[in-house]
Amino acid sequence: MYSPYEFKEQDAFDFARHVHAETNVRNGELFFKICPYCNPKPTRDNIKSFSINLTTGRFKCFRASCGVQGNMITLVKDFDFSLGNEVDEYYQPKKQYRKFKKQEKPIEPKPEAIQYLESRGMSEEVAKEYEITVQTEKPNILVFPFYDEKGILQFVKYRKTDYDKEKDKNKEWCESNCKPILFGMKQCKDFSRLVITEGQVDSLSVATAGISNAVSVPTGAKGFTWVPYCWNWINQFEEIVVFGDFEKGHITLLDELSRRLKITVKHVREEDYKDCKDANEILKKYGKEQIRACVENAVIIPMKQVKPLSSVKNVDIFKLPKLQTGIRQVDRLLYGGLPFGGVTLISGKTGEGKSVLASQIMISAVSQGYKCFAYSGELVDFQFKNIMDFQIAGSRHIFEYQNGWGDSAYNISETNRNLISDWYDDKFWLYDNSIIENDEQESLVAVTENVIMQYGVKVILLDNLMTAIDLEVAYGSDKYERQGLFVKKLARLATRHNALILLVAHKRKNNFSTNENDEISGSSDISNLAMVTISYEKNNEIEQSQRLCKVSKNRLFGKTETKGYILDYDEKSKRIYGQGDDLYVDYGWNKNDGGFTSINEETPFD
């Protein structure tokens, strides 16, 4: 059965607030500390005995002595809980509308009504069928009677036929306290196709063209108070054709009806309106044939998230833009580097250097001309900057000295630090962790999208997943659900803006899985949604300063490297490098040209 209500997760939380319940989310269920129906005394056995499923909206009390179950509509009725005026009025009508005296016989149109309709291209037969007349004492006031499907008069609307906007206050108005329904319900003959127009003159124009089942809304394009009272009736039709007014490239009624109705909704093609605004203007200017063409040629609304496979452009994946990581073996495996338009996951155990690897990839991005943004949940801003500055400078621009404790330490001259800062100025932004949390704090995903749009950022580093999800609105979800939702948002964000998001995540402790993707701590959605998964870790078979870099997922090409590439680490510059890589690569910060070189430029020394 069709229903004007669709469950939303927020409705469950709203109900919990309505009954002042203490709640907890676990495994997709909103558990109540106490069942609102049986209200047991809170003991260990009673706690969490009532829950609402956050997918379906169905609830149940698990106590044998109660056992109540139902859905959100049940809660509306039992607890006077509101899901919105339209839903409330559909399930529990409270408004009392006036009742009209039952007509003994059909209304006979007066000559003035017929004359006016004929002047607008409509026929006398249609005037009689729809019982259009004028007021006895005011023959310039047209009367539209709205009968429901049972033939009961529910609503009356008036139209001034000699309306003058300089003199008259209103062109149309209706009787007060009437039940809003669709005009023309009584005259519908079957449930095949229903044509909905904005105005009554327009639906009468459609009927004049010989098209049955033409109705119109009672209170204009923005009035949908009729929906609860016509919902069951309208959903019996096989399809709906929206023939709204065409104004400024937009068809009225279309957006709202297509959003609300769960049956096939079509609309008149824009080209079939020709140079006209509505059905009556088309009838007067082009005749009945064009009205019929409008309805017969109506098209289905393209679904926003669906497109024909044939419309997809062919793409050479080898030529797609990619970010060179600076690790030649990895870039070779990925045919150029990390692809844009997705999430790259960098995983490893605590303290083994995954954040340092991610930082170096970001430096490579800046050197290739990409604007960058980073969030670091474990490092304060100066620590993050210091690691990057050392990697950018390289060991040749780092000097050794003895610190106050007599130990060897490394530093960069103030002059070179300033040159490095100038190099990435206006090219690299960092999330400000010093902002004090408050109710108006934006989510990290929202901040990231704003940075992409405002600053033209293409490469993003989020380090790491566990701290990042704390900046998202949780709605009471458990940790794994929050992680999955967060990564889904990131994946959509990367796709929408063709950006590259590097997401750093911890590996599970004491995990015995042989599948690298299963070793990532948290929800399985994390690795499932990633385009590339890279792990960076210690190994007992290599030197203490070395790491294994594995590529366990490569969605674009399928090639992986699960044995791993051996990478070295230079403690002085904090740079990571592998076979064939240049430890002393110059990123260009000390050049007068700003340090940028074209990533498409061919090397003349091959």
C-alpha positions as CSV (number, residue, x, y, z in Angstrom):
1,M,0.0,0.0,0.0
2,Y,1.3,3.5,-0.9
3,S,2.0,5.8,2.0
4,P,2.8,9.5,2.1
5,Y,5.4,8.7,4.8
6,E,8.9,7.4,4.3
7,F,11.0,6.5,7.4
8,K,14.0,8.7,8.1
9,E,16.5,7.8,10.8
10,Q,16.1,11.2,12.4
11,D,12.5,10.4,13.1
12,A,13.5,7.7,15.6
13,F,15.8,10.2,17.4
14,D,13.0,12.8,17.4
15,F,10.6,10.3,19.0
16,A,13.2,9.5,21.7
17,R,13.3,13.2,22.5
18,H,9.5,13.4,22.4
19,V,9.2,10.8,25.2
20,H,12.4,12.0,27.0
21,A,14.1,8.6,26.6
22,E,17.7,7.7,27.3
23,T,19.0,5.9,24.2
24,N,22.0,4.1,22.8
25,V,22.8,2.9,19.2
26,R,24.1,-0.6,18.6
27,N,24.1,-2.6,15.4
28,G,21.7,-0.4,13.6
29,E,19.1,-0.3,16.4
30,L,18.2,2.6,18.7
31,F,17.8,1.1,22.1
32,F,15.7,2.8,24.8
33,K,16.7,2.4,28.4
34,I,13.1,1.9,29.3
35,C,10.2,0.8,27.1
36,P,7.8,3.8,26.7
37,Y,4.8,1.4,26.6
38,C,5.3,-0.8,29.7
39,N,7.6,1.6,31.6
40,P,9.3,-1.1,33.8
41,K,11.5,-0.1,36.7
42,P,15.0,0.1,35.4
43,T,16.8,-3.1,36.3
44,R,19.7,-4.9,34.6
45,D,17.1,-7.1,32.8
46,N,14.9,-4.3,31.7
47,I,17.5,-1.9,30.2
48,K,17.6,-1.9,26.4
49,S,14.5,-4.0,26.1
50,F,12.9,-1.6,23.6
51,S,14.4,-0.6,20.2
52,I,13.7,1.1,16.9
53,N,15.4,-0.3,13.8
54,L,17.2,2.6,12.1
55,T,16.7,1.2,8.6
56,T,13.0,0.2,8.7
57,G,11.6,2.3,11.5
58,R,10.0,-0.8,13.1
59,F,10.0,-1.1,16.9
60,K,9.7,-3.9,19.5
61,C,9.7,-4.4,23.2
62,F,11.6,-7.6,24.1
63,R,9.9,-8.1,27.4
64,A,7.6,-11.1,27.3
65,S,5.0,-9.3,29.5
66,C,4.8,-6.4,26.9
67,G,6.0,-7.5,23.5
68,V,4.5,-4.5,21.8
69,Q,5.7,-3.9,18.2
70,G,4.8,-1.6,15.3
71,N,6.2,1.2,13.2
72,M,6.6,5.0,13.4
73,I,2.9,5.5,12.5
74,T,2.0,3.4,15.5
75,L,4.0,5.7,17.7
76,V,2.3,8.7,16.1
77,K,-1.1,7.3,17.1
78,D,-0.1,6.1,20.6
79,F,2.0,9.0,21.8
80,D,0.6,12.0,19.9
81,F,3.9,12.2,18.1
82,S,4.1,14.3,15.0
83,L,5.8,13.4,11.7
84,G,4.6,16.6,10.0
85,N,1.3,18.1,9.2
86,E,0.6,16.2,6.0
87,V,1.5,12.8,7.5
88,D,-0.5,13.5,10.6
89,E,-3.5,14.6,8.6
90,Y,-3.4,11.5,6.5
91,Y,-3.2,9.0,9.3
92,Q,-5.1,11.0,12.0
93,P,-7.3,13.6,10.4
94,K,-8.2,16.3,13.0
95,K,-9.4,19.2,10.9
96,Q,-13.1,19.6,10.5
97,Y,-14.2,21.0,7.2
98,R,-17.5,22.4,6.2
99,K,-20.0,20.2,4.5
100,F,-22.0,21.4,1.5
101,K,-25.7,20.6,0.9
102,K,-26.0,17.6,-1.3
103,Q,-26.9,18.4,-4.9
104,E,-30.1,16.8,-6.1
105,K,-29.1,17.2,-9.7
106,P,-26.0,18.4,-11.6
107,I,-25.3,22.1,-11.7
108,E,-26.5,23.6,-15.0
109,P,-24.0,26.1,-16.5
110,K,-25.4,29.6,-17.0
111,P,-24.9,31.2,-20.4
112,E,-22.3,33.6,-19.1
113,A,-20.1,30.7,-18.0
114,I,-20.4,29.0,-21.3
115,Q,-19.7,32.2,-23.2
116,Y,-16.5,32.9,-21.1
117,L,-15.2,29.3,-21.6
118,E,-15.9,29.4,-25.3
119,S,-14.0,32.7,-25.5
120,R,-11.0,30.8,-24.1
121,G,-11.3,27.9,-26.6
122,M,-13.3,25.5,-24.4
123,S,-16.5,23.7,-25.3
124,E,-20.0,23.9,-24.0
125,E,-19.9,20.1,-23.5
126,V,-17.0,20.4,-21.1
127,A,-18.7,23.2,-19.2
128,K,-21.7,20.9,-18.6
129,E,-19.6,17.9,-17.8
130,Y,-17.6,19.8,-15.1
131,E,-20.7,21.8,-14.0
132,I,-19.1,25.2,-14.4
133,T,-21.4,28.2,-13.8
134,V,-21.4,31.8,-12.5
135,Q,-22.8,33.4,-9.5
136,T,-26.5,34.4,-10.0
137,E,-26.0,38.0,-8.7
138,K,-22.5,38.4,-10.2
139,P,-22.3,36.8,-13.6
140,N,-18.7,37.9,-13.9
141,I,-17.7,35.5,-11.1
142,L,-17.0,32.0,-12.5
143,V,-17.7,29.1,-10.1
144,F,-15.6,25.9,-10.1
145,P,-17.1,23.1,-8.0
146,F,-14.6,20.5,-6.7
147,Y,-16.2,17.0,-6.3
148,D,-14.4,14.1,-4.9
149,E,-14.3,10.6,-6.5
150,K,-17.6,9.8,-4.8
151,G,-19.3,12.9,-6.3
152,I,-19.4,14.8,-3.0
153,L,-18.8,18.5,-3.2
154,Q,-15.8,19.4,-1.0
155,F,-14.3,22.6,-2.3
156,V,-15.5,25.7,-4.3
157,K,-13.3,28.2,-6.1
158,Y,-14.1,31.4,-7.8
159,R,-12.5,33.3,-10.7
160,K,-13.2,36.9,-11.8
161,T,-13.7,36.8,-15.5
162,D,-13.1,40.6,-16.0
163,Y,-10.2,40.8,-13.6
164,D,-8.3,44.1,-13.6
165,K,-5.1,44.1,-11.6
166,E,-5.3,47.9,-11.1
167,K,-8.8,47.7,-9.5
168,D,-9.3,44.1,-8.2
169,K,-7.6,42.6,-5.1
170,N,-7.8,39.0,-6.2
171,K,-8.2,37.2,-9.5
172,E,-9.2,33.8,-7.8
173,W,-10.3,32.8,-4.3
174,C,-12.1,30.0,-2.6
175,E,-14.7,29.3,0.0
176,S,-13.3,29.2,3.5
177,N,-12.8,26.0,5.5
178,C,-13.2,23.7,2.6
179,K,-11.4,20.4,2.2
180,P,-8.7,20.9,-0.5
181,I,-9.0,18.3,-3.2
182,L,-8.2,18.0,-6.9
183,F,-10.6,19.6,-9.4
184,G,-12.0,17.0,-11.8
185,M,-11.9,13.9,-9.6
186,K,-15.6,13.1,-10.2
187,Q,-15.2,13.3,-14.0
188,C,-12.2,10.8,-14.2
189,K,-13.3,7.6,-16.0
190,D,-10.6,5.1,-15.1
191,F,-7.2,4.7,-13.5
192,S,-4.9,4.5,-16.6
193,R,-3.4,8.0,-17.0
194,L,-4.0,11.2,-14.9
195,V,-3.1,14.6,-16.3
196,I,-2.5,17.3,-13.7
197,T,-2.5,21.0,-14.5
198,E,-2.0,24.0,-12.3
199,G,-5.2,25.9,-13.1
200,Q,-8.8,24.9,-13.6
201,V,-9.0,26.6,-17.0
202,D,-6.0,24.5,-18.1
203,S,-7.5,21.1,-17.0
204,L,-10.7,22.1,-18.9
205,S,-8.6,22.9,-21.9
206,V,-7.1,19.4,-21.8
207,A,-10.6,17.9,-21.4
208,T,-11.7,19.9,-24.4
209,A,-9.0,18.3,-26.5
210,G,-10.7,14.9,-25.8
211,I,-8.3,13.7,-23.1
212,S,-9.9,12.1,-20.1
213,N,-8.8,12.2,-16.5
214,A,-7.7,15.8,-16.5
215,V,-7.5,17.4,-13.0
216,S,-6.0,20.6,-11.5
217,V,-4.8,21.7,-8.1
218,P,-6.9,23.8,-5.8
219,T,-4.6,26.5,-4.6
220,G,-1.8,27.0,-7.1
221,A,1.6,25.6,-7.8
222,K,2.9,25.9,-4.3
223,G,-0.2,24.6,-2.5
224,F,-0.1,20.9,-1.7
225,T,-2.5,20.7,1.2
226,W,-4.7,18.5,-1.0
227,V,-2.1,15.6,-0.9
228,P,-3.3,13.8,2.3
229,Y,-6.9,13.8,1.0
230,C,-6.1,12.6,-2.5
231,W,-3.2,10.3,-1.8
232,N,-4.9,6.9,-1.9
233,W,-6.9,8.0,-5.0
234,I,-4.0,9.4,-7.0
235,N,-1.8,6.4,-6.4
236,Q,-4.3,4.1,-8.1
237,F,-3.3,5.5,-11.5
238,E,-0.8,3.8,-13.7
239,E,1.0,7.1,-14.6
240,I,0.8,10.8,-14.0
241,V,1.4,13.4,-16.7
242,V,2.3,16.8,-15.2
243,F,1.1,19.6,-17.5
244,G,2.1,22.6,-15.3
245,D,2.8,26.1,-16.3
246,F,6.0,26.5,-18.2
247,E,7.8,29.6,-16.8
248,K,11.5,30.6,-17.0
249,G,12.5,27.1,-18.2
250,H,10.7,25.4,-15.3
251,I,7.5,23.3,-15.3
252,T,5.4,24.1,-12.1
253,L,4.2,21.1,-9.9
254,L,6.8,18.8,-11.5
255,D,9.5,18.8,-8.8
256,E,7.2,18.3,-5.9
257,L,5.0,15.7,-7.5
258,S,7.9,13.6,-8.8
259,R,9.5,13.7,-5.3
260,R,6.3,12.7,-3.5
261,L,4.7,10.2,-5.7
262,K,5.9,6.6,-6.1
263,I,4.2,5.9,-9.4
264,T,5.4,6.8,-12.9
265,V,5.5,10.5,-13.3
266,K,5.9,12.1,-16.8
267,H,5.9,15.7,-17.9
268,V,5.1,17.6,-21.1
269,R,8.3,18.2,-23.1
270,E,9.5,21.8,-23.1
271,E,9.5,22.0,-26.9
272,D,5.8,21.0,-27.0
273,Y,4.8,24.1,-25.1
274,K,6.1,26.0,-28.2
275,D,6.0,29.7,-27.2
276,C,3.1,29.3,-24.7
277,K,2.9,29.3,-21.0
278,D,0.1,26.8,-20.2
279,A,-2.5,24.4,-21.7
280,N,-5.1,27.0,-22.3
281,E,-2.7,29.3,-24.3
282,I,-1.7,26.3,-26.4
283,L,-5.3,25.4,-27.0
284,K,-6.2,28.9,-28.2
285,K,-3.1,29.4,-30.3
286,Y,-2.4,25.9,-31.7
287,G,-5.6,23.9,-31.2
288,K,-6.6,20.5,-29.8
289,E,-4.1,18.6,-31.8
290,Q,-1.2,20.3,-30.0
291,I,-2.8,19.6,-26.6
292,R,-3.0,15.9,-27.5
293,A,0.6,16.0,-28.7
294,C,1.7,17.5,-25.4
295,V,0.1,14.7,-23.5
296,E,1.0,11.8,-25.8
297,N,4.6,12.9,-26.1
298,A,5.1,13.3,-22.4
299,V,8.4,11.9,-21.2
300,I,9.6,10.3,-18.0
301,I,11.6,12.5,-15.7
302,P,15.3,11.4,-15.9
303,M,16.4,10.0,-12.6
304,K,19.1,12.1,-11.0
305,Q,21.3,9.0,-10.1
306,V,20.7,7.0,-13.3
307,K,21.9,7.5,-16.8
308,P,22.0,5.5,-20.0
309,L,25.1,3.3,-20.3
310,S,25.5,4.5,-23.9
311,S,26.0,8.1,-22.6
312,V,29.2,7.1,-20.8
313,K,32.3,8.5,-22.5
314,N,35.1,6.1,-23.4
315,V,38.2,6.8,-21.2
316,D,41.8,5.6,-21.6
317,I,42.6,4.8,-18.0
318,F,46.3,4.9,-18.8
319,K,46.0,8.5,-19.7
320,L,44.0,9.6,-16.6
321,P,45.7,12.3,-14.5
322,K,47.5,10.7,-11.6
323,L,49.6,12.0,-8.7
324,Q,53.2,10.7,-8.7
325,T,54.0,9.5,-5.2
326,G,57.8,10.0,-5.7
327,I,58.3,6.3,-5.0
328,R,59.2,5.0,-8.4
329,Q,58.2,1.4,-7.9
330,V,54.8,2.3,-6.6
331,D,54.2,4.8,-9.5
332,R,55.3,2.1,-12.0
333,L,52.8,-0.4,-10.6
334,L,50.0,2.2,-10.7
335,Y,51.0,3.3,-14.2
336,G,51.8,6.9,-13.2
337,G,50.7,7.2,-9.6
338,L,47.6,7.6,-7.5
339,P,44.4,8.2,-9.4
340,F,42.2,11.2,-8.8
341,G,38.5,10.9,-8.1
342,G,38.8,8.5,-5.1
343,V,40.2,7.6,-1.7
344,T,43.7,6.2,-1.3
345,L,44.1,4.4,2.0
346,I,47.5,4.4,3.7
347,S,47.7,2.0,6.6
348,G,50.3,0.9,9.1
349,K,50.8,0.3,12.8
350,T,51.4,3.1,15.3
351,G,54.9,4.6,15.1
352,E,56.0,2.8,12.0
353,G,56.0,5.9,9.7
354,K,52.8,5.9,7.7
355,S,52.2,9.6,8.5
356,V,55.7,10.4,7.3
357,L,55.0,8.6,4.0
358,A,51.7,10.5,3.6
359,S,53.5,13.8,4.3
360,Q,56.1,13.1,1.6
361,I,53.4,12.3,-1.0
362,M,51.8,15.6,-0.2
363,I,55.1,17.4,-0.9
364,S,55.3,15.6,-4.2
365,A,51.8,16.9,-4.9
366,V,52.8,20.5,-4.3
367,S,55.9,20.1,-6.5
368,Q,53.6,18.9,-9.3
369,G,51.5,22.0,-9.0
370,Y,48.5,20.7,-7.1
371,K,47.0,22.7,-4.2
372,C,46.7,20.7,-1.0
373,F,44.9,20.5,2.3
374,A,45.8,18.4,5.3
375,Y,44.1,17.5,8.6
376,S,46.4,16.0,11.3
377,G,44.6,14.7,14.4
378,E,47.7,13.6,16.3
379,L,50.2,16.4,15.5
380,V,50.0,20.0,16.5
381,D,50.5,22.4,13.6
382,F,54.2,23.2,14.2
383,Q,55.1,19.5,14.4
384,F,53.3,18.8,11.1
385,K,55.0,21.7,9.5
386,N,58.4,20.7,10.9
387,I,58.3,17.2,9.4
388,M,57.3,18.6,6.0
389,D,60.0,21.3,6.1
390,F,62.7,18.7,6.8
391,Q,61.5,16.5,3.9
392,I,61.3,19.5,1.5
393,A,64.7,20.8,2.5
394,G,66.6,17.5,2.0
395,S,69.7,16.5,3.9
396,R,72.0,18.9,2.0
397,H,70.2,21.9,3.5
398,I,70.0,20.5,7.0
399,F,72.8,21.0,9.6
400,E,73.7,19.0,12.6
401,Y,74.4,20.5,16.0
402,Q,74.5,19.6,19.7
403,N,71.3,20.4,21.7
404,G,71.3,21.6,25.3
405,W,71.4,18.0,26.5
406,G,74.6,17.3,24.6
407,D,72.9,15.1,22.0
408,S,73.2,15.5,18.2
409,A,70.2,17.1,16.6
410,Y,69.2,18.5,13.2
411,N,67.9,21.9,12.1
412,I,67.2,24.1,9.1
413,S,68.5,27.7,8.8
414,E,65.9,30.4,9.3
415,T,66.6,31.7,5.8
416,N,65.8,28.3,4.2
417,R,62.7,27.8,6.4
418,N,61.4,31.1,5.0
419,L,62.2,30.1,1.5
420,I,60.3,26.8,2.0
421,S,57.3,28.6,3.5
422,D,57.2,30.9,0.6
423,W,57.4,27.9,-1.8
424,Y,54.1,26.3,-0.5
425,D,52.4,29.6,0.4
426,D,48.9,29.7,-1.1
427,K,49.4,26.1,-2.2
428,F,49.0,24.2,1.1
429,W,46.3,24.6,3.8
430,L,46.1,23.0,7.2
431,Y,43.1,22.2,9.3
432,D,43.1,24.5,12.4
433,N,42.8,22.2,15.5
434,S,43.0,25.2,17.8
435,I,39.3,26.1,17.1
436,I,37.3,25.6,20.2
437,E,34.5,23.1,19.7
438,N,31.0,24.5,19.7
439,D,27.6,23.7,18.3
440,E,28.3,25.6,15.1
441,Q,31.6,23.8,14.3
442,E,31.5,22.5,10.7
443,S,32.1,18.8,10.1
444,L,35.5,17.8,8.6
445,V,33.9,16.7,5.4
446,A,32.1,20.0,5.0
447,V,35.3,21.9,5.7
448,T,37.2,19.8,3.1
449,E,34.6,20.4,0.5
450,N,34.6,24.2,1.2
451,V,38.4,24.1,0.8
452,I,38.2,22.3,-2.5
453,M,35.7,24.8,-3.9
454,Q,37.2,28.0,-2.4
455,Y,40.9,27.3,-2.8
456,G,40.9,24.9,-5.8
457,V,42.5,22.1,-3.7
458,K,42.9,18.8,-5.5
459,V,44.9,16.6,-3.0
460,I,43.7,16.1,0.6
461,L,45.4,14.3,3.5
462,L,43.3,13.2,6.5
463,D,45.5,11.7,9.2
464,N,44.0,9.8,10.7
465,L,40.6,8.1,10.5
466,M,40.0,7.6,14.2
467,T,40.4,11.2,15.1
468,A,38.7,12.5,11.9
469,I,35.4,10.8,12.7
470,D,35.2,12.7,16.0
471,L,34.7,15.9,13.9
472,E,31.6,14.4,12.2
473,V,28.0,14.6,13.4
474,A,27.4,11.1,14.9
475,Y,23.7,11.0,15.5
476,G,24.4,8.3,18.2
477,S,25.8,5.8,15.7
478,D,28.4,3.3,16.9
479,K,32.1,3.6,15.9
480,Y,32.0,1.2,12.9
481,E,28.9,2.8,11.5
482,R,30.4,6.2,11.8
483,Q,33.6,5.1,10.1
484,G,31.7,3.5,7.2
485,L,29.5,6.6,6.8
486,F,32.6,8.9,7.0
487,V,34.5,7.0,4.3
488,K,31.4,6.9,2.1
489,K,31.2,10.7,2.3
490,L,34.8,11.0,1.4
491,A,34.4,8.7,-1.6
492,R,31.5,10.7,-2.9
493,L,33.4,13.9,-2.3
494,A,36.4,12.7,-4.2
495,T,34.3,11.6,-7.1
496,R,32.2,14.8,-7.2
497,H,35.2,17.1,-7.4
498,N,37.7,14.6,-9.0
499,A,40.0,15.1,-6.0
500,L,42.5,12.7,-4.4
501,I,42.0,12.0,-0.7
502,L,44.7,10.3,1.2
503,L,43.2,8.7,4.3
504,V,45.6,7.4,7.0
505,A,44.3,4.5,9.1
506,H,45.8,2.2,11.8
507,K,46.2,-1.5,11.3
508,R,44.6,-4.0,13.7
509,K,46.6,-5.1,16.7
510,N,47.5,-8.8,16.9
511,N,45.6,-9.5,13.6
512,F,46.3,-12.9,12.0
513,S,44.5,-12.4,8.7
514,T,46.6,-13.0,5.5
515,N,44.5,-10.4,3.6
516,E,46.1,-7.0,3.8
517,N,42.8,-5.2,3.3
518,D,41.2,-7.1,6.2
519,E,44.0,-5.9,8.6
520,I,42.8,-2.3,8.6
521,S,41.3,-1.4,11.9
522,G,37.6,-0.6,11.8
523,S,34.7,-1.1,9.5
524,S,35.1,-3.2,6.3
525,D,33.7,-0.3,4.4
526,I,37.0,1.5,4.8
527,S,39.0,-0.8,2.5
528,N,36.0,-1.6,0.3
529,L,35.5,2.1,-0.7
530,A,39.2,2.8,-1.3
531,M,40.6,3.0,-4.9
532,V,44.1,2.2,-3.7
533,T,45.3,0.6,-0.5
534,I,48.9,1.0,0.6
535,S,50.5,-0.4,3.7
536,Y,53.8,0.8,5.2
537,E,55.2,-1.4,7.9
538,K,58.2,-3.0,9.6
539,N,59.4,-6.5,8.8
540,N,61.7,-8.8,10.8
541,E,63.5,-9.8,7.6
542,I,64.8,-6.3,6.7
543,E,66.8,-3.6,8.4
544,Q,65.4,-1.8,11.4
545,S,65.3,1.5,9.5
546,Q,63.7,-0.1,6.4
547,R,60.0,-0.6,5.8
548,L,57.9,-2.7,3.4
549,C,55.5,-0.8,1.2
550,K,52.7,-3.0,-0.1
551,V,49.9,-2.2,-2.6
552,S,47.1,-4.6,-1.7
553,K,44.3,-2.9,-3.7
554,N,44.5,-1.2,-7.1
555,R,40.9,-0.8,-8.4
556,L,41.9,0.9,-11.6
557,F,44.3,-1.7,-13.0
558,G,44.1,-4.6,-10.7
559,K,47.8,-5.1,-10.3
560,T,49.0,-5.4,-6.7
561,E,52.2,-6.0,-4.8
562,T,51.6,-7.9,-1.6
563,K,55.2,-9.0,-1.0
564,G,56.1,-5.4,-0.7
565,Y,58.8,-3.0,-1.9
566,I,61.7,-2.3,0.5
567,L,62.0,1.4,1.3
568,D,64.8,3.1,3.1
569,Y,64.4,6.0,5.6
570,D,66.9,8.9,5.9
571,E,66.7,10.0,9.6
572,K,68.3,13.4,8.8
573,S,65.8,14.6,6.2
574,K,62.9,12.2,7.2
575,R,62.8,11.2,3.5
576,I,61.6,7.8,2.3
577,Y,63.0,6.3,-0.8
578,G,63.2,3.0,-2.7
579,Q,65.1,1.4,-5.5
580,G,65.8,3.9,-8.3
581,D,64.6,6.9,-6.2
582,D,66.8,10.0,-5.7
583,L,67.2,10.7,-2.0
584,Y,68.5,14.2,-2.8
585,V,65.6,15.2,-5.1
586,D,65.2,18.9,-5.3
587,Y,61.6,19.9,-5.0
588,G,62.4,23.4,-6.2
589,W,61.9,25.6,-3.2
590,N,65.2,27.4,-3.6
591,K,64.6,28.4,-7.3
592,N,63.7,31.8,-8.4
593,D,60.9,30.5,-10.7
594,G,58.8,29.4,-7.7
595,G,60.1,25.8,-7.8
596,F,57.4,24.3,-10.1
597,T,58.2,22.2,-13.1
598,S,55.7,20.8,-15.6
599,I,54.7,17.2,-14.7
600,N,54.2,16.5,-18.5
601,E,57.6,17.8,-19.5
602,E,59.8,15.0,-21.0
603,T,63.2,14.4,-19.3
604,P,66.0,15.2,-21.9
605,F,68.5,12.8,-20.3
606,D,66.8,9.4,-20.9
